[in-house]
Amino acid sequence: MLGKLDDYLRFNETALSLRSQRQTVLASNIANADTPNYKARDFDFANALQGAMSRTGPQQALKTTAQRHFPNPQQAGDVLPDGTPLAYRGTVQGAVDGNTVDMDVERNQFADNALRYEAGITLINSQIKGLMAAIQGGQ
């Protein structure tokens, strides 16, 4: 039974998780707008979602229970923890200091991603309300 519920909510859960990770990447770009030689990063959401949906089963990180246990292996800087590759954003006009962050593009992408995240929350809420209505007999 729980497996079917997981499957029912999996798409929106995965999409929200990726939206959250993308918001973090975009926020990092904005925070480093004045950092010399910083290169703006992003990832292709559609490809990342498709890749995440094609993977079987949830991927959980190893948990350490004692101080002497080895920690999880470090992730490379060009890959998200779920394996999604990060790419450098193309530049329209480079800065003298080598920074490739275009604040107009970053703010636009940040706002768009936030709006889509909110839409995902609304979709999950409607899914849960539909499940609750089915459980309660449509009262």
Disulfide bonds with the S-S distance in Angstrom:
none
